[in-house]
Amino acid sequence: MEKSKNPISISAKSFILVMVVLLAMMITAGASTYFLPQGTYSFDESGQLISGSYVQSDVDPYPVWKWFLAPLLVFSSSDALNIIMVSLFLLTISGFFAVMQNTNGIKILVNKLVKRFSSKKHTVICLTALVFMLFGSFFGMFEELVALLPIIIIISLSLGFDTMMGLGICMLAACFGFAAAITNPFSIGVAADIMQVEALSGVWLRILFFILTYGLICVFLISYAKKLERNPMLSLTYDLDKEKHKELDASVQEQSQNSDRTAKIYLIFFAVLVAALILIYAFAASYSIPMLILCFLIGSIVSGTLVTKKISAVFKWFLSGAASMLPAVIMIAFASSVKFIMTDGGVLYTIVHAAIDLLSGMSPYASILVLYALVLFVQLFIGSASAKAMLIMPIIKPLCSVAGISPELSILAFIFGDGFTNVLFPTNAVLLIGLSMAGVSYGKWFKWTALLQLVMLIITSLILLLGVAIGY
């Protein structure tokens, strides 16, 4: 069987552009230690910040040589395990899709799906986006769902749309679901525990907001679909997709002799994977990444061997696919370095402390917007929802009661600030990797989503102000 191109691959151009952006942010973070005072907070045994423990320190600015060694030094930080796990996860799913591609699994599944749903394109868009949003909203899944991006992009192209639509259905929808959280354990769960309220307290407004967000993203995606149907050349990825379409057109003629059997094997795998995801997030959410690595590893070997009966070839394809994702590991290390420099250099905590000081004496309306802005700022450096909650929520907890802001409203401000910008800020490793996998530049992505993000910023701000007004 001839070796096929891995559907998950990062082009040299995308890699270089991403690295330039991240390097510029690392330099900016390092330079900030030369003109901002440095300080730190104390943390308890669980890693939760201790309110009122900020101490300003008189130390030298962060050495320039450390700016550029940060991608290595970050592996000695508390984020090291998470970086390693996410990196292994990406390597594993890349290996899996390489196996699936070389066994004709992707083309067979996509062709069958397109034949079945080609007359209901808009319905497919909305229903697929809903599935991704629900997983993000209820289970806090984002990185894990991006694993399905290659297949979603191929389905989008096969339906006559473009790469951007695939990114919107998958990555954008998953992120917006994460932000419109209903029971997300990584944002609502951790924040509610710190604020000492039930996770379902105030859930009615979060449900209404989820419905509003879903409606908005459907309007956004369907409007873009109709635009492409009128004139495909209006696609922001038109030139890129011409090459992808050539590969798809060729693959239609290369069906495996055992296509039905192959389709059944991979459909069973994905059915088992979805069931496993639900069980993992219901009973062992903190071990989700390691368990998913195991699922994709076993799935690669078992599925590939059942289709080809050539286990040595399966291992070869898997290792080749994993190797193609090594640039993503470098990007993750560089993206994590921005936060590392800001925290190790002592300026991130200083900025947070200054913002918290602003809350004192403000009206509830101003306070909730300042809190929202603070979460948005910290999100630029700390992508992890739980890590951000453990940094911010303990500090604002006593201030919220003084300002007249309920715990439920402060949690709402937190999830708004934590979620949507996961697909906006260039320091988010998952965004950069997703765009690189799709071959889409950050500039094109920003152009496509900027207005939507602005609308969401306005809507979320108004909802927070309404929350103050109605005593939510």
TORKOL-4160 file (C-alpha; in steps of 0.2 Angstrom, whole numbers, padded with zeros to 4 digits, m for minus):
472
<pt num="1" X="0000" Y="0000" Z="0000"/>
<pt num="2" X="0007" Y="0017" Z="m0005"/>
<pt num="3" X="0011" Y="0029" Z="0009"/>
<pt num="4" X="m0001" Y="0044" Z="0009"/>
<pt num="5" X="0001" Y="0061" Z="0015"/>
<pt num="6" X="m0003" Y="0064" Z="0034"/>
<pt num="7" X="m0019" Y="0074" Z="0035"/>
<pt num="8" X="m0011" Y="0082" Z="0051"/>
<pt num="9" X="0005" Y="0092" Z="0045"/>
<pt num="10" X="0012" Y="0109" Z="0049"/>
<pt num="11" X="0019" Y="0118" Z="0034"/>
<pt num="12" X="0036" Y="0127" Z="0036"/>
<pt num="13" X="0028" Y="0143" Z="0032"/>
<pt num="14" X="0015" Y="0142" Z="0046"/>
<pt num="15" X="0028" Y="0136" Z="0058"/>
<pt num="16" X="0040" Y="0151" Z="0055"/>
<pt num="17" X="0026" Y="0163" Z="0056"/>
<pt num="18" X="0019" Y="0156" Z="0072"/>
<pt num="19" X="0037" Y="0156" Z="0079"/>
<pt num="20" X="0040" Y="0174" Z="0075"/>
<pt num="21" X="0024" Y="0180" Z="0084"/>
<pt num="22" X="0028" Y="0169" Z="0099"/>
<pt num="23" X="0046" Y="0175" Z="0100"/>
<pt num="24" X="0040" Y="0194" Z="0099"/>
<pt num="25" X="0029" Y="0191" Z="0113"/>
<pt num="26" X="0042" Y="0182" Z="0123"/>
<pt num="27" X="0054" Y="0197" Z="0121"/>
<pt num="28" X="0039" Y="0209" Z="0126"/>
<pt num="29" X="0036" Y="0199" Z="0141"/>
<pt num="30" X="0055" Y="0199" Z="0146"/>
<pt num="31" X="0056" Y="0218" Z="0142"/>
<pt num="32" X="0042" Y="0222" Z="0154"/>
<pt num="33" X="0052" Y="0216" Z="0169"/>
<pt num="34" X="0063" Y="0232" Z="0166"/>
<pt num="35" X="0049" Y="0244" Z="0168"/>
<pt num="36" X="0037" Y="0236" Z="0180"/>
<pt num="37" X="0039" Y="0232" Z="0198"/>
<pt num="38" X="0041" Y="0214" Z="0203"/>
<pt num="39" X="0031" Y="0204" Z="0216"/>
<pt num="40" X="0023" Y="0188" Z="0221"/>
<pt num="41" X="0009" Y="0179" Z="0230"/>
<pt num="42" X="0010" Y="0165" Z="0242"/>
<pt num="43" X="0001" Y="0149" Z="0238"/>
<pt num="44" X="m0006" Y="0135" Z="0249"/>
<pt num="45" X="m0003" Y="0117" Z="0248"/>
<pt num="46" X="m0016" Y="0114" Z="0235"/>
<pt num="47" X="m0008" Y="0128" Z="0224"/>
<pt num="48" X="m0022" Y="0140" Z="0227"/>
<pt num="49" X="m0017" Y="0158" Z="0229"/>
<pt num="50" X="m0018" Y="0166" Z="0247"/>
<pt num="51" X="m0028" Y="0182" Z="0246"/>
<pt num="52" X="m0018" Y="0197" Z="0253"/>
<pt num="53" X="m0001" Y="0189" Z="0252"/>
<pt num="54" X="0006" Y="0199" Z="0238"/>
<pt num="55" X="0024" Y="0206" Z="0242"/>
<pt num="56" X="0033" Y="0217" Z="0231"/>
<pt num="57" X="0051" Y="0212" Z="0229"/>
<pt num="58" X="0067" Y="0222" Z="0224"/>
<pt num="59" X="0076" Y="0211" Z="0212"/>
<pt num="60" X="0085" Y="0214" Z="0195"/>
<pt num="61" X="0075" Y="0213" Z="0179"/>
<pt num="62" X="0074" Y="0196" Z="0171"/>
<pt num="63" X="0090" Y="0192" Z="0162"/>
<pt num="64" X="0090" Y="0193" Z="0143"/>
<pt num="65" X="0098" Y="0176" Z="0141"/>
<pt num="66" X="0083" Y="0168" Z="0150"/>
<pt num="67" X="0071" Y="0176" Z="0138"/>
<pt num="68" X="0078" Y="0164" Z="0124"/>
<pt num="69" X="0081" Y="0149" Z="0136"/>
<pt num="70" X="0063" Y="0150" Z="0142"/>
<pt num="71" X="0056" Y="0136" Z="0130"/>
<pt num="72" X="0068" Y="0124" Z="0139"/>
<pt num="73" X="0067" Y="0132" Z="0157"/>
<pt num="74" X="0048" Y="0130" Z="0156"/>
<pt num="75" X="0050" Y="0111" Z="0158"/>
<pt num="76" X="0057" Y="0114" Z="0176"/>
<pt num="77" X="0041" Y="0124" Z="0180"/>
<pt num="78" X="0024" Y="0118" Z="0187"/>
<pt num="79" X="0017" Y="0118" Z="0169"/>
<pt num="80" X="0030" Y="0105" Z="0163"/>
<pt num="81" X="0018" Y="0090" Z="0166"/>
<pt num="82" X="0004" Y="0098" Z="0157"/>
<pt num="83" X="0015" Y="0103" Z="0142"/>
<pt num="84" X="0022" Y="0085" Z="0141"/>
<pt num="85" X="0004" Y="0078" Z="0141"/>
<pt num="86" X="m0003" Y="0089" Z="0128"/>
<pt num="87" X="0013" Y="0086" Z="0117"/>
<pt num="88" X="0011" Y="0067" Z="0119"/>
<pt num="89" X="m0008" Y="0069" Z="0115"/>
<pt num="90" X="m0004" Y="0079" Z="0099"/>
<pt num="91" X="0009" Y="0066" Z="0094"/>
<pt num="92" X="m0003" Y="0052" Z="0097"/>
<pt num="93" X="m0017" Y="0059" Z="0087"/>
<pt num="94" X="m0006" Y="0063" Z="0073"/>
<pt num="95" X="0000" Y="0045" Z="0073"/>
<pt num="96" X="m0018" Y="0039" Z="0073"/>
<pt num="97" X="m0023" Y="0050" Z="0058"/>
<pt num="98" X="m0008" Y="0044" Z="0048"/>
<pt num="99" X="m0013" Y="0026" Z="0051"/>
<pt num="100" X="m0031" Y="0031" Z="0046"/>
<pt num="101" X="m0025" Y="0040" Z="0031"/>
<pt num="102" X="m0014" Y="0026" Z="0025"/>
<pt num="103" X="m0028" Y="0013" Z="0027"/>
<pt num="104" X="m0040" Y="0024" Z="0017"/>
<pt num="105" X="m0051" Y="0026" Z="0032"/>
<pt num="106" X="m0052" Y="0045" Z="0031"/>
<pt num="107" X="m0057" Y="0045" Z="0012"/>
<pt num="108" X="m0070" Y="0031" Z="0015"/>
<pt num="109" X="m0078" Y="0038" Z="0030"/>
<pt num="110" X="m0079" Y="0055" Z="0022"/>
<pt num="111" X="m0086" Y="0049" Z="0006"/>
<pt num="112" X="m0100" Y="0039" Z="0014"/>
<pt num="113" X="m0104" Y="0054" Z="0025"/>
<pt num="114" X="m0105" Y="0066" Z="0011"/>
<pt num="115" X="m0116" Y="0055" Z="0000"/>
<pt num="116" X="m0128" Y="0053" Z="0015"/>
<pt num="117" X="m0129" Y="0071" Z="0020"/>
<pt num="118" X="m0125" Y="0081" Z="0004"/>
<pt num="119" X="m0143" Y="0087" Z="0002"/>
<pt num="120" X="m0143" Y="0094" Z="0020"/>
<pt num="121" X="m0127" Y="0104" Z="0021"/>
<pt num="122" X="m0133" Y="0118" Z="0032"/>
<pt num="123" X="m0141" Y="0106" Z="0044"/>
<pt num="124" X="m0124" Y="0097" Z="0045"/>
<pt num="125" X="m0116" Y="0113" Z="0049"/>
<pt num="126" X="m0127" Y="0117" Z="0063"/>
<pt num="127" X="m0129" Y="0100" Z="0071"/>
<pt num="128" X="m0110" Y="0097" Z="0070"/>
<pt num="129" X="m0107" Y="0114" Z="0078"/>
<pt num="130" X="m0119" Y="0109" Z="0092"/>
<pt num="131" X="m0111" Y="0093" Z="0096"/>
<pt num="132" X="m0094" Y="0102" Z="0098"/>
<pt num="133" X="m0102" Y="0115" Z="0108"/>
<pt num="134" X="m0110" Y="0103" Z="0120"/>
<pt num="135" X="m0094" Y="0094" Z="0123"/>
<pt num="136" X="m0086" Y="0110" Z="0127"/>
<pt num="137" X="m0100" Y="0117" Z="0138"/>
<pt num="138" X="m0103" Y="0101" Z="0149"/>
<pt num="139" X="m0086" Y="0093" Z="0149"/>
<pt num="140" X="m0074" Y="0107" Z="0147"/>
<pt num="141" X="m0067" Y="0099" Z="0131"/>
<pt num="142" X="m0057" Y="0110" Z="0119"/>
<pt num="143" X="m0039" Y="0103" Z="0116"/>
<pt num="144" X="m0047" Y="0085" Z="0114"/>
<pt num="145" X="m0060" Y="0090" Z="0101"/>
<pt num="146" X="m0046" Y="0099" Z="0090"/>
<pt num="147" X="m0040" Y="0081" Z="0087"/>
<pt num="148" X="m0055" Y="0079" Z="0075"/>
<pt num="149" X="m0051" Y="0094" Z="0065"/>
<pt num="150" X="m0043" Y="0085" Z="0050"/>
<pt num="151" X="m0058" Y="0075" Z="0047"/>
<pt num="152" X="m0070" Y="0090" Z="0049"/>
<pt num="153" X="m0060" Y="0100" Z="0037"/>
<pt num="154" X="m0061" Y="0086" Z="0024"/>
<pt num="155" X="m0079" Y="0085" Z="0027"/>
<pt num="156" X="m0081" Y="0104" Z="0025"/>
<pt num="157" X="m0072" Y="0103" Z="0008"/>
<pt num="158" X="m0081" Y="0088" Z="0002"/>
<pt num="159" X="m0098" Y="0097" Z="0005"/>
<pt num="160" X="m0092" Y="0112" Z="m0006"/>
<pt num="161" X="m0086" Y="0123" Z="0008"/>
<pt num="162" X="m0068" Y="0128" Z="0013"/>
<pt num="163" X="m0055" Y="0125" Z="0027"/>
<pt num="164" X="m0062" Y="0140" Z="0037"/>
<pt num="165" X="m0079" Y="0132" Z="0038"/>
<pt num="166" X="m0070" Y="0117" Z="0045"/>
<pt num="167" X="m0061" Y="0127" Z="0058"/>
<pt num="168" X="m0077" Y="0136" Z="0062"/>
<pt num="169" X="m0088" Y="0120" Z="0064"/>
<pt num="170" X="m0074" Y="0111" Z="0075"/>
<pt num="171" X="m0062" Y="0123" Z="0084"/>
<pt num="172" X="m0073" Y="0139" Z="0085"/>
<pt num="173" X="m0088" Y="0129" Z="0090"/>
<pt num="174" X="m0079" Y="0119" Z="0104"/>
<pt num="175" X="m0071" Y="0135" Z="0111"/>
<pt num="176" X="m0088" Y="0144" Z="0111"/>
<pt num="177" X="m0096" Y="0130" Z="0120"/>
<pt num="178" X="m0081" Y="0130" Z="0133"/>
<pt num="179" X="m0085" Y="0148" Z="0135"/>
<pt num="180" X="m0104" Y="0146" Z="0136"/>
<pt num="181" X="m0101" Y="0134" Z="0150"/>
<pt num="182" X="m0115" Y="0125" Z="0159"/>
<pt num="183" X="m0106" Y="0112" Z="0169"/>
<pt num="184" X="m0088" Y="0114" Z="0163"/>
<pt num="185" X="m0078" Y="0106" Z="0177"/>
<pt num="186" X="m0062" Y="0116" Z="0173"/>
<pt num="187" X="m0069" Y="0133" Z="0174"/>
<pt num="188" X="m0086" Y="0133" Z="0183"/>
<pt num="189" X="m0081" Y="0118" Z="0194"/>
<pt num="190" X="m0065" Y="0125" Z="0200"/>
<pt num="191" X="m0071" Y="0143" Z="0202"/>
<pt num="192" X="m0087" Y="0137" Z="0211"/>
<pt num="193" X="m0077" Y="0127" Z="0223"/>
<pt num="194" X="m0066" Y="0142" Z="0227"/>
<pt num="195" X="m0081" Y="0154" Z="0229"/>
<pt num="196" X="m0090" Y="0141" Z="0240"/>
<pt num="197" X="m0106" Y="0139" Z="0230"/>
<pt num="198" X="m0114" Y="0125" Z="0221"/>
<pt num="199" X="m0109" Y="0122" Z="0203"/>
<pt num="200" X="m0127" Y="0123" Z="0197"/>
<pt num="201" X="m0131" Y="0139" Z="0207"/>
<pt num="202" X="m0137" Y="0152" Z="0194"/>
<pt num="203" X="m0136" Y="0139" Z="0180"/>
<pt num="204" X="m0152" Y="0146" Z="0172"/>
<pt num="205" X="m0143" Y="0161" Z="0165"/>
<pt num="206" X="m0129" Y="0150" Z="0159"/>
<pt num="207" X="m0141" Y="0140" Z="0149"/>
<pt num="208" X="m0149" Y="0155" Z="0141"/>
<pt num="209" X="m0132" Y="0161" Z="0137"/>
<pt num="210" X="m0128" Y="0145" Z="0129"/>
<pt num="211" X="m0143" Y="0145" Z="0118"/>
<pt num="212" X="m0139" Y="0163" Z="0113"/>
<pt num="213" X="m0121" Y="0159" Z="0109"/>
<pt num="214" X="m0127" Y="0144" Z="0099"/>
<pt num="215" X="m0139" Y="0154" Z="0089"/>
<pt num="216" X="m0125" Y="0167" Z="0085"/>
<pt num="217" X="m0113" Y="0154" Z="0079"/>
<pt num="218" X="m0125" Y="0146" Z="0068"/>
<pt num="219" X="m0130" Y="0163" Z="0060"/>
<pt num="220" X="m0111" Y="0166" Z="0058"/>
<pt num="221" X="m0107" Y="0149" Z="0050"/>
<pt num="222" X="m0123" Y="0149" Z="0039"/>
<pt num="223" X="m0120" Y="0166" Z="0033"/>
<pt num="224" X="m0103" Y="0162" Z="0028"/>
<pt num="225" X="m0109" Y="0146" Z="0019"/>
<pt num="226" X="m0121" Y="0155" Z="0009"/>
<pt num="227" X="m0107" Y="0168" Z="0004"/>
<pt num="228" X="m0097" Y="0153" Z="m0002"/>
<pt num="229" X="m0112" Y="0146" Z="m0012"/>
<pt num="230" X="m0114" Y="0162" Z="m0021"/>
<pt num="231" X="m0095" Y="0164" Z="m0025"/>
<pt num="232" X="m0082" Y="0151" Z="m0019"/>
<pt num="233" X="m0068" Y="0163" Z="m0024"/>
<pt num="234" X="m0073" Y="0174" Z="m0009"/>
<pt num="235" X="m0066" Y="0161" Z="0003"/>
<pt num="236" X="m0051" Y="0167" Z="0013"/>
<pt num="237" X="m0043" Y="0150" Z="0009"/>
<pt num="238" X="m0047" Y="0148" Z="m0009"/>
<pt num="239" X="m0030" Y="0146" Z="m0016"/>
<pt num="240" X="m0025" Y="0134" Z="m0002"/>
<pt num="241" X="m0041" Y="0124" Z="m0004"/>
<pt num="242" X="m0038" Y="0121" Z="m0023"/>
<pt num="243" X="m0023" Y="0110" Z="m0019"/>
<pt num="244" X="m0033" Y="0101" Z="m0006"/>
<pt num="245" X="m0048" Y="0098" Z="m0018"/>
<pt num="246" X="m0036" Y="0090" Z="m0030"/>
<pt num="247" X="m0031" Y="0077" Z="m0017"/>
<pt num="248" X="m0049" Y="0074" Z="m0013"/>
<pt num="249" X="m0054" Y="0072" Z="m0031"/>
<pt num="250" X="m0040" Y="0060" Z="m0034"/>
<pt num="251" X="m0045" Y="0050" Z="m0018"/>
<pt num="252" X="m0063" Y="0047" Z="m0024"/>
<pt num="253" X="m0055" Y="0035" Z="m0037"/>
<pt num="254" X="m0044" Y="0026" Z="m0024"/>
<pt num="255" X="m0057" Y="0017" Z="m0014"/>
<pt num="256" X="m0051" Y="0002" Z="m0004"/>
<pt num="257" X="m0058" Y="m0015" Z="m0010"/>
<pt num="258" X="m0065" Y="m0018" Z="0008"/>
<pt num="259" X="m0072" Y="m0001" Z="0010"/>
<pt num="260" X="m0087" Y="m0006" Z="0020"/>
<pt num="261" X="m0077" Y="m0016" Z="0032"/>
<pt num="262" X="m0065" Y="m0002" Z="0034"/>
<pt num="263" X="m0079" Y="0010" Z="0037"/>
<pt num="264" X="m0086" Y="m0001" Z="0050"/>
<pt num="265" X="m0070" Y="m0003" Z="0060"/>
<pt num="266" X="m0067" Y="0016" Z="0061"/>
<pt num="267" X="m0085" Y="0020" Z="0065"/>
<pt num="268" X="m0084" Y="0007" Z="0079"/>
<pt num="269" X="m0068" Y="0016" Z="0085"/>
<pt num="270" X="m0076" Y="0033" Z="0085"/>
<pt num="271" X="m0091" Y="0027" Z="0094"/>
<pt num="272" X="m0080" Y="0019" Z="0107"/>
<pt num="273" X="m0070" Y="0035" Z="0108"/>
<pt num="274" X="m0086" Y="0046" Z="0111"/>
<pt num="275" X="m0092" Y="0034" Z="0125"/>
<pt num="276" X="m0075" Y="0034" Z="0133"/>
<pt num="277" X="m0074" Y="0053" Z="0132"/>
<pt num="278" X="m0091" Y="0054" Z="0142"/>
<pt num="279" X="m0085" Y="0041" Z="0155"/>
<pt num="280" X="m0068" Y="0049" Z="0157"/>
<pt num="281" X="m0076" Y="0066" Z="0160"/>
<pt num="282" X="m0089" Y="0059" Z="0171"/>
<pt num="283" X="m0078" Y="0050" Z="0183"/>
<pt num="284" X="m0059" Y="0054" Z="0179"/>
<pt num="285" X="m0059" Y="0072" Z="0171"/>
<pt num="286" X="m0042" Y="0076" Z="0179"/>
<pt num="287" X="m0034" Y="0061" Z="0169"/>
<pt num="288" X="m0043" Y="0065" Z="0153"/>
<pt num="289" X="m0027" Y="0068" Z="0142"/>
<pt num="290" X="m0017" Y="0053" Z="0148"/>
<pt num="291" X="m0032" Y="0042" Z="0145"/>
<pt num="292" X="m0036" Y="0049" Z="0128"/>
<pt num="293" X="m0018" Y="0046" Z="0123"/>
<pt num="294" X="m0020" Y="0028" Z="0128"/>
<pt num="295" X="m0037" Y="0027" Z="0118"/>
<pt num="296" X="m0029" Y="0034" Z="0102"/>
<pt num="297" X="m0013" Y="0023" Z="0104"/>
<pt num="298" X="m0023" Y="0007" Z="0106"/>
<pt num="299" X="m0036" Y="0013" Z="0092"/>
<pt num="300" X="m0022" Y="0016" Z="0080"/>
<pt num="301" X="m0014" Y="m0001" Z="0082"/>
<pt num="302" X="m0030" Y="m0011" Z="0083"/>
<pt num="303" X="m0040" Y="m0002" Z="0069"/>
<pt num="304" X="m0025" Y="m0002" Z="0058"/>
<pt num="305" X="m0021" Y="m0020" Z="0060"/>
<pt num="306" X="m0039" Y="m0026" Z="0058"/>
<pt num="307" X="m0039" Y="m0016" Z="0041"/>
<pt num="308" X="m0022" Y="m0021" Z="0034"/>
<pt num="309" X="m0017" Y="m0036" Z="0045"/>
<pt num="310" X="0001" Y="m0028" Z="0044"/>
<pt num="311" X="0005" Y="m0023" Z="0061"/>
<pt num="312" X="0023" Y="m0018" Z="0056"/>
<pt num="313" X="0016" Y="m0006" Z="0043"/>
<pt num="314" X="0004" Y="0001" Z="0056"/>
<pt num="315" X="0018" Y="0005" Z="0068"/>
<pt num="316" X="0028" Y="0013" Z="0054"/>
<pt num="317" X="0014" Y="0024" Z="0049"/>
<pt num="318" X="0010" Y="0029" Z="0067"/>
<pt num="319" X="0028" Y="0034" Z="0070"/>
<pt num="320" X="0029" Y="0044" Z="0054"/>
<pt num="321" X="0013" Y="0053" Z="0058"/>
<pt num="322" X="0019" Y="0057" Z="0076"/>
<pt num="323" X="0035" Y="0064" Z="0069"/>
<pt num="324" X="0026" Y="0076" Z="0058"/>
<pt num="325" X="0019" Y="0084" Z="0073"/>
<pt num="326" X="0035" Y="0087" Z="0082"/>
<pt num="327" X="0035" Y="0106" Z="0076"/>
<pt num="328" X="0019" Y="0108" Z="0087"/>
<pt num="329" X="0029" Y="0102" Z="0102"/>
<pt num="330" X="0041" Y="0117" Z="0099"/>
<pt num="331" X="0026" Y="0129" Z="0097"/>
<pt num="332" X="0018" Y="0123" Z="0114"/>
<pt num="333" X="0035" Y="0126" Z="0123"/>
<pt num="334" X="0037" Y="0143" Z="0115"/>
<pt num="335" X="0018" Y="0148" Z="0119"/>
<pt num="336" X="0020" Y="0142" Z="0137"/>
<pt num="337" X="0036" Y="0152" Z="0139"/>
<pt num="338" X="0027" Y="0169" Z="0138"/>
<pt num="339" X="0018" Y="0165" Z="0154"/>
<pt num="340" X="0034" Y="0157" Z="0161"/>
<pt num="341" X="0044" Y="0174" Z="0158"/>
<pt num="342" X="0030" Y="0184" Z="0166"/>
<pt num="343" X="0028" Y="0174" Z="0182"/>
<pt num="344" X="0046" Y="0170" Z="0184"/>
<pt num="345" X="0050" Y="0188" Z="0181"/>
<pt num="346" X="0038" Y="0193" Z="0194"/>
<pt num="347" X="0027" Y="0205" Z="0184"/>
<pt num="348" X="0012" Y="0195" Z="0181"/>
<pt num="349" X="0007" Y="0195" Z="0199"/>
<pt num="350" X="0011" Y="0214" Z="0200"/>
<pt num="351" X="m0001" Y="0218" Z="0186"/>
<pt num="352" X="m0015" Y="0207" Z="0194"/>
<pt num="353" X="m0012" Y="0215" Z="0211"/>
<pt num="354" X="m0014" Y="0232" Z="0203"/>
<pt num="355" X="m0030" Y="0227" Z="0194"/>
<pt num="356" X="m0037" Y="0220" Z="0210"/>
<pt num="357" X="m0033" Y="0237" Z="0219"/>
<pt num="358" X="m0044" Y="0246" Z="0206"/>
<pt num="359" X="m0059" Y="0236" Z="0212"/>
<pt num="360" X="m0059" Y="0244" Z="0229"/>
<pt num="361" X="m0072" Y="0257" Z="0231"/>
<pt num="362" X="m0079" Y="0254" Z="0213"/>
<pt num="363" X="m0098" Y="0252" Z="0210"/>
<pt num="364" X="m0104" Y="0235" Z="0206"/>
<pt num="365" X="m0106" Y="0239" Z="0188"/>
<pt num="366" X="m0088" Y="0245" Z="0186"/>
<pt num="367" X="m0081" Y="0231" Z="0197"/>
<pt num="368" X="m0089" Y="0217" Z="0186"/>
<pt num="369" X="m0082" Y="0225" Z="0170"/>
<pt num="370" X="m0064" Y="0227" Z="0179"/>
<pt num="371" X="m0065" Y="0209" Z="0184"/>
<pt num="372" X="m0070" Y="0204" Z="0166"/>
<pt num="373" X="m0055" Y="0214" Z="0159"/>
<pt num="374" X="m0043" Y="0206" Z="0172"/>
<pt num="375" X="m0048" Y="0189" Z="0167"/>
<pt num="376" X="m0046" Y="0193" Z="0149"/>
<pt num="377" X="m0028" Y="0200" Z="0152"/>
<pt num="378" X="m0023" Y="0185" Z="0162"/>
<pt num="379" X="m0030" Y="0174" Z="0149"/>
<pt num="380" X="m0016" Y="0181" Z="0137"/>
<pt num="381" X="m0003" Y="0172" Z="0147"/>
<pt num="382" X="m0012" Y="0158" Z="0156"/>
<pt num="383" X="m0023" Y="0147" Z="0145"/>
<pt num="384" X="m0028" Y="0134" Z="0158"/>
<pt num="385" X="m0045" Y="0138" Z="0165"/>
<pt num="386" X="m0042" Y="0129" Z="0182"/>
<pt num="387" X="m0025" Y="0137" Z="0184"/>
<pt num="388" X="m0032" Y="0154" Z="0181"/>
<pt num="389" X="m0046" Y="0151" Z="0193"/>
<pt num="390" X="m0034" Y="0147" Z="0207"/>
<pt num="391" X="m0025" Y="0163" Z="0203"/>
<pt num="392" X="m0039" Y="0175" Z="0202"/>
<pt num="393" X="m0054" Y="0169" Z="0211"/>
<pt num="394" X="m0046" Y="0169" Z="0229"/>
<pt num="395" X="m0041" Y="0187" Z="0227"/>
<pt num="396" X="m0058" Y="0193" Z="0221"/>
<pt num="397" X="m0069" Y="0183" Z="0233"/>
<pt num="398" X="m0068" Y="0195" Z="0248"/>
<pt num="399" X="m0069" Y="0210" Z="0236"/>
<pt num="400" X="m0084" Y="0204" Z="0227"/>
<pt num="401" X="m0094" Y="0204" Z="0243"/>
<pt num="402" X="m0089" Y="0221" Z="0247"/>
<pt num="403" X="m0093" Y="0227" Z="0230"/>
<pt num="404" X="m0110" Y="0219" Z="0230"/>
<pt num="405" X="m0106" Y="0206" Z="0216"/>
<pt num="406" X="m0113" Y="0189" Z="0219"/>
<pt num="407" X="m0102" Y="0173" Z="0218"/>
<pt num="408" X="m0112" Y="0167" Z="0203"/>
<pt num="409" X="m0110" Y="0183" Z="0194"/>
<pt num="410" X="m0091" Y="0183" Z="0197"/>
<pt num="411" X="m0090" Y="0165" Z="0190"/>
<pt num="412" X="m0100" Y="0171" Z="0175"/>
<pt num="413" X="m0087" Y="0185" Z="0172"/>
<pt num="414" X="m0073" Y="0172" Z="0174"/>
<pt num="415" X="m0080" Y="0160" Z="0161"/>
<pt num="416" X="m0083" Y="0174" Z="0149"/>
<pt num="417" X="m0065" Y="0180" Z="0150"/>
<pt num="418" X="m0058" Y="0163" Z="0151"/>
<pt num="419" X="m0066" Y="0155" Z="0136"/>
<pt num="420" X="m0069" Y="0165" Z="0120"/>
<pt num="421" X="m0051" Y="0172" Z="0118"/>
<pt num="422" X="m0044" Y="0154" Z="0117"/>
<pt num="423" X="m0047" Y="0156" Z="0098"/>
<pt num="424" X="m0041" Y="0174" Z="0098"/>
<pt num="425" X="m0025" Y="0176" Z="0108"/>
<pt num="426" X="m0010" Y="0170" Z="0099"/>
<pt num="427" X="m0002" Y="0164" Z="0115"/>
<pt num="428" X="m0015" Y="0149" Z="0115"/>
<pt num="429" X="m0005" Y="0134" Z="0109"/>
<pt num="430" X="m0020" Y="0125" Z="0104"/>
<pt num="431" X="m0026" Y="0139" Z="0092"/>
<pt num="432" X="m0009" Y="0140" Z="0084"/>
<pt num="433" X="m0008" Y="0121" Z="0082"/>
<pt num="434" X="m0025" Y="0120" Z="0075"/>
<pt num="435" X="m0022" Y="0134" Z="0062"/>
<pt num="436" X="m0005" Y="0126" Z="0058"/>
<pt num="437" X="m0013" Y="0109" Z="0055"/>
<pt num="438" X="m0026" Y="0118" Z="0043"/>
<pt num="439" X="m0012" Y="0128" Z="0035"/>
<pt num="440" X="m0021" Y="0145" Z="0039"/>
<pt num="441" X="m0012" Y="0160" Z="0044"/>
<pt num="442" X="m0016" Y="0169" Z="0061"/>
<pt num="443" X="m0020" Y="0185" Z="0051"/>
<pt num="444" X="m0033" Y="0177" Z="0040"/>
<pt num="445" X="m0041" Y="0169" Z="0055"/>
<pt num="446" X="m0041" Y="0185" Z="0065"/>
<pt num="447" X="m0049" Y="0194" Z="0050"/>
<pt num="448" X="m0063" Y="0180" Z="0049"/>
<pt num="449" X="m0067" Y="0180" Z="0067"/>
<pt num="450" X="m0063" Y="0198" Z="0073"/>
<pt num="451" X="m0081" Y="0204" Z="0071"/>
<pt num="452" X="m0089" Y="0189" Z="0079"/>
<pt num="453" X="m0077" Y="0191" Z="0094"/>
<pt num="454" X="m0081" Y="0210" Z="0096"/>
<pt num="455" X="m0100" Y="0205" Z="0096"/>
<pt num="456" X="m0097" Y="0192" Z="0109"/>
<pt num="457" X="m0087" Y="0205" Z="0120"/>
<pt num="458" X="m0102" Y="0217" Z="0119"/>
<pt num="459" X="m0115" Y="0204" Z="0122"/>
<pt num="460" X="m0106" Y="0197" Z="0137"/>
<pt num="461" X="m0102" Y="0214" Z="0144"/>
<pt num="462" X="m0121" Y="0218" Z="0143"/>
<pt num="463" X="m0126" Y="0202" Z="0151"/>
<pt num="464" X="m0114" Y="0205" Z="0166"/>
<pt num="465" X="m0121" Y="0223" Z="0168"/>
<pt num="466" X="m0139" Y="0215" Z="0167"/>
<pt num="467" X="m0133" Y="0202" Z="0180"/>
<pt num="468" X="m0129" Y="0217" Z="0192"/>
<pt num="469" X="m0145" Y="0226" Z="0189"/>
<pt num="470" X="m0156" Y="0210" Z="0192"/>
<pt num="471" X="m0146" Y="0205" Z="0207"/>
<pt num="472" X="m0141" Y="0188" Z="0199"/>
